[in-house]
């Protein structure tokens, strides 16, 4: 089983995010809307660095194929079967973004 984070176009551009500063403090940065794969890759790298996640991660393409195919906005949790079909889909986020629901599905369905 493999978990993959898919970074899609920002749902809330203009949000202010706190980043660790090299001086040990914090700096604030406005999250801009990305229009290029390079910008998405930069934002994904920042996110992974700040979150400490070590899972595989990919970025959506410039025409938002993953977002359109999987209704990634608002946030959703998915499990994709080996056949490439959606096996689990959470309710829309942020209210429906319930990791315990996915964890329970995984316990019941992955052996």
Backbone as CSV, one residue per row, in Angstrom:
resi,resn,N_x,N_y,N_z,CA_x,CA_y,CA_z,C_x,C_y,C_z
1,UNK,0.850,-1.158,0.000,0.000,0.000,0.000,0.906,1.235,0.000
2,UNK,0.523,2.220,-0.795,1.284,3.457,-0.887,0.354,4.638,-0.662
3,UNK,0.766,5.566,0.172,0.038,6.812,0.365,0.754,7.896,-0.417
4,UNK,-0.006,8.709,-1.124,0.567,9.790,-1.918,-0.209,11.062,-1.649
5,UNK,0.498,12.128,-1.365,-0.110,13.445,-1.212,-0.142,14.084,-2.597
6,UNK,-1.306,14.588,-3.016,-1.424,15.265,-4.305,-1.647,16.745,-4.025
7,UNK,-0.693,17.565,-4.441,-0.778,19.008,-4.231,-1.493,19.617,-5.424
8,UNK,-2.679,20.187,-5.164,-3.460,20.807,-6.225,-3.388,22.329,-6.116
9,UNK,-3.979,23.009,-7.067,-4.017,24.471,-7.056,-4.609,24.955,-5.737
10,UNK,-4.068,26.017,-5.207,-4.453,26.512,-3.902,-5.941,26.867,-3.861
11,UNK,-6.622,26.340,-2.860,-8.042,26.634,-2.681,-8.258,27.997,-2.044
12,UNK,-7.275,28.475,-1.297,-7.424,29.733,-0.570,-6.218,30.636,-0.798
13,UNK,-6.020,31.097,-2.041,-4.890,32.005,-2.253,-5.093,33.267,-1.442
14,UNK,-4.014,33.831,-1.007,-4.085,35.024,-0.170,-4.015,34.705,1.314
15,UNK,-4.063,33.416,1.663,-3.933,33.025,3.068,-2.535,33.386,3.555
16,UNK,-2.441,33.760,4.808,-1.155,34.100,5.406,-0.652,32.883,6.171
17,UNK,0.566,32.469,5.849,1.154,31.273,6.448,2.413,31.670,7.205
18,UNK,2.596,31.062,8.362,3.764,31.310,9.188,4.830,30.276,8.870
19,UNK,6.031,30.757,8.536,7.167,29.895,8.237,8.278,30.154,9.244
20,UNK,9.040,29.116,9.592,10.204,29.353,10.452,11.217,30.239,9.720
21,UNK,11.762,31.194,10.426,12.776,32.076,9.847,14.161,31.529,10.172
22,UNK,15.131,31.876,9.346,16.497,31.409,9.582,17.050,31.918,10.908
23,UNK,16.524,33.023,11.406,16.989,33.607,12.665,16.393,32.910,13.886
24,UNK,15.513,31.922,13.643,14.898,31.213,14.754,13.494,31.679,15.050
25,UNK,13.108,32.831,14.548,11.752,33.325,14.744,10.820,32.795,13.670
26,UNK,9.818,33.588,13.358,8.862,33.216,12.322,8.720,34.355,11.339
27,UNK,8.403,34.003,10.106,8.106,35.016,9.109,6.755,34.670,8.499
28,UNK,6.024,35.693,8.105,4.719,35.492,7.497,4.837,35.655,5.991
29,UNK,4.110,34.824,5.276,4.135,34.889,3.824,2.722,34.681,3.311
30,UNK,2.355,35.421,2.289,1.042,35.252,1.667,1.145,34.131,0.640
31,UNK,0.250,33.145,0.745,0.224,32.033,-0.198,-0.451,32.516,-1.472
32,UNK,0.312,32.615,-2.526,-0.208,33.094,-3.808,-0.823,31.952,-4.599
33,UNK,-1.717,32.289,-5.504,-2.274,31.299,-6.423,-1.177,30.872,-7.395
34,UNK,-1.057,29.605,-7.638,-0.023,29.132,-8.550,-0.613,28.922,-9.937
35,UNK,0.142,29.330,-10.930,-0.273,29.138,-12.311,0.675,28.234,-13.065
36,UNK,1.788,27.875,-12.444,2.757,27.037,-13.139,3.121,25.834,-12.274
37,UNK,3.587,24.796,-12.929,4.035,23.592,-12.237,5.203,23.927,-11.314
38,UNK,6.090,24.825,-11.757,7.228,25.218,-10.928,6.804,25.867,-9.624
39,UNK,5.791,26.738,-9.680,5.282,27.378,-8.458,4.643,26.355,-7.529
40,UNK,3.907,25.417,-8.088,3.276,24.374,-7.258,4.338,23.507,-6.587
41,UNK,5.389,23.208,-7.336,6.467,22.409,-6.770,7.140,23.148,-5.616
42,UNK,7.363,24.444,-5.768,7.959,25.251,-4.691,7.062,25.227,-3.459
43,UNK,5.750,25.420,-3.633,4.826,25.409,-2.492,4.765,24.034,-1.837
44,UNK,4.779,22.982,-2.651,4.759,21.630,-2.094,6.003,21.377,-1.256
45,UNK,7.149,21.777,-1.758,8.396,21.579,-0.995,8.342,22.324,0.336
46,UNK,7.813,23.549,0.335,7.675,24.294,1.591,6.749,23.561,2.540
47,UNK,5.617,23.090,2.028,4.660,22.379,2.864,5.279,21.130,3.470
48,UNK,5.953,20.335,2.662,6.570,19.107,3.173,7.630,19.418,4.219
49,UNK,8.392,20.463,3.978,9.426,20.853,4.933,8.821,21.266,6.271
50,UNK,7.772,22.067,6.214,7.133,22.544,7.443,6.366,21.454,8.171
51,UNK,5.720,20.576,7.423,4.880,19.558,8.048,5.666,18.354,8.547
52,UNK,6.849,18.142,7.993,7.636,16.982,8.366,7.147,15.690,7.730
53,UNK,6.209,15.776,6.784,5.717,14.576,6.110,6.823,13.980,5.240
54,UNK,6.884,12.664,5.229,7.898,11.985,4.428,7.266,11.095,3.366
55,UNK,5.975,11.191,3.196,5.280,10.363,2.208,5.539,10.862,0.792
56,UNK,5.380,9.991,-0.208,5.537,10.455,-1.587,4.525,11.563,-1.881
57,UNK,4.932,12.523,-2.682,4.049,13.647,-3.015,4.222,13.991,-4.482
58,UNK,3.122,14.400,-5.085,3.127,14.808,-6.481,2.359,16.115,-6.600
59,UNK,2.549,16.802,-7.719,1.800,18.030,-7.966,0.838,17.798,-9.122
60,UNK,-0.281,18.475,-9.070,-1.239,18.441,-10.166,-0.651,19.210,-11.348
61,UNK,-1.114,18.898,-12.539,-0.597,19.585,-13.719,-1.245,20.958,-13.894
62,UNK,-0.808,21.693,-14.902,-1.278,23.064,-15.101,-2.746,23.150,-15.489
63,UNK,-3.334,22.064,-15.973,-4.758,22.087,-16.322,-5.614,21.434,-15.233
64,UNK,-5.014,21.166,-14.071,-5.730,20.690,-12.881,-6.440,19.352,-13.094
65,UNK,-5.764,18.418,-13.735,-6.370,17.122,-14.056,-6.787,16.341,-12.811
66,UNK,-5.930,16.274,-11.794,-6.270,15.525,-10.580,-7.425,16.186,-9.842
67,UNK,-7.395,17.493,-9.761,-8.478,18.221,-9.091,-9.811,17.940,-9.772
68,UNK,-9.830,17.979,-11.091,-11.071,17.731,-11.821,-11.506,16.271,-11.712
69,UNK,-10.569,15.350,-11.805,-10.902,13.928,-11.793,-11.391,13.452,-10.435
70,UNK,-10.825,13.998,-9.373,-11.145,13.510,-8.034,-11.837,14.526,-7.149
71,UNK,-12.293,15.619,-7.709,-12.994,16.640,-6.918,-12.195,16.975,-5.664
72,UNK,-10.905,17.238,-5.850,-10.006,17.472,-4.727,-10.292,18.744,-3.956
73,UNK,-11.117,19.606,-4.498,-11.456,20.821,-3.774,-12.910,20.783,-3.444
74,UNK,-13.363,20.994,-2.261,-12.485,21.172,-1.113,-11.811,19.860,-0.724
75,UNK,-10.896,19.951,0.227,-10.081,18.794,0.625,-10.914,17.530,0.747
76,UNK,-10.340,16.467,0.280,-10.943,15.143,0.436,-9.823,14.143,0.707
77,UNK,-10.203,13.058,1.352,-9.303,11.931,1.539,-9.791,10.822,0.619
78,UNK,-8.868,10.203,-0.088,-9.209,9.131,-1.008,-8.331,7.918,-0.752
79,UNK,-8.894,6.759,-1.059,-8.111,5.538,-1.217,-8.403,5.069,-2.630
80,UNK,-7.356,4.876,-3.401,-7.493,4.415,-4.778,-7.073,2.952,-4.827
81,UNK,-7.927,2.111,-5.362,-7.646,0.689,-5.440,-6.578,0.368,-6.470
82,UNK,-6.088,-0.844,-6.419,-5.081,-1.285,-7.388,-5.616,-1.234,-8.815
83,UNK,-6.942,-1.244,-8.960,-7.556,-1.153,-10.283,-7.651,0.289,-10.783
84,UNK,-7.178,1.255,-9.953,-7.205,2.662,-10.333,-8.522,3.355,-10.045
85,UNK,-9.481,2.655,-9.447,-10.783,3.239,-9.141,-10.825,3.708,-7.693
86,UNK,-11.693,4.689,-7.428,-11.849,5.206,-6.072,-12.492,4.128,-5.201
87,UNK,-11.817,3.760,-4.115,-12.319,2.753,-3.189,-12.892,3.397,-1.927
88,UNK,-12.396,4.588,-1.570,-12.895,5.337,-0.414,-12.806,6.815,-0.737
89,UNK,-13.855,7.558,-0.393,-13.875,8.999,-0.618,-14.522,9.645,0.600
90,UNK,-13.807,10.574,1.239,-14.361,11.250,2.405,-15.366,12.304,1.966
91,UNK,-16.064,12.859,2.921,-16.957,13.988,2.664,-16.099,15.226,2.402
92,UNK,-16.673,16.291,1.829,-15.892,17.511,1.565,-15.291,18.081,2.838
93,UNK,-14.117,18.666,2.707,-13.440,19.294,3.840,-13.886,20.726,3.995
94,UNK,-13.514,21.375,5.053,-12.701,20.780,6.110,-13.500,19.932,7.101
95,UNK,-14.823,20.062,7.140,-15.623,19.309,8.118,-15.557,17.810,7.846
96,UNK,-15.569,17.419,6.574,-15.553,16.005,6.226,-14.172,15.394,6.164
97,UNK,-13.159,16.173,6.460,-11.764,15.734,6.397,-11.454,14.983,7.686
98,UNK,-11.913,13.725,7.768,-11.803,12.947,8.999,-10.869,11.763,8.791
99,UNK,-9.641,11.941,9.228,-8.639,10.882,9.093,-9.092,9.591,9.776
100,UNK,-9.761,9.633,10.953,-10.197,8.373,11.571,-11.135,7.555,10.677
101,UNK,-11.955,8.213,9.846,-12.831,7.473,8.938,-12.008,6.687,7.919
102,UNK,-10.992,7.320,7.373,-10.117,6.634,6.426,-9.343,5.525,7.131
103,UNK,-8.865,5.802,8.336,-8.124,4.782,9.088,-8.996,3.557,9.343
104,UNK,-10.246,3.770,9.691,-11.167,2.649,9.924,-11.401,1.870,8.633
105,UNK,-11.588,2.581,7.529,-11.765,1.903,6.238,-10.541,1.056,5.909
106,UNK,-9.365,1.611,6.140,-8.131,0.864,5.873,-8.030,-0.376,6.738
107,UNK,-8.380,-0.256,8.035,-8.348,-1.429,8.927,-9.274,-2.530,8.427
108,UNK,-10.424,-2.146,7.896,-11.412,-3.134,7.456,-11.124,-3.706,6.065
109,UNK,-10.396,-2.969,5.232,-10.268,-3.364,3.842,-8.874,-3.720,3.361
110,UNK,-7.855,-3.400,4.121,-6.495,-3.677,3.701,-5.919,-4.754,4.597
111,UNK,-5.524,-5.816,3.976,-5.015,-6.971,4.757,-3.583,-7.261,4.394
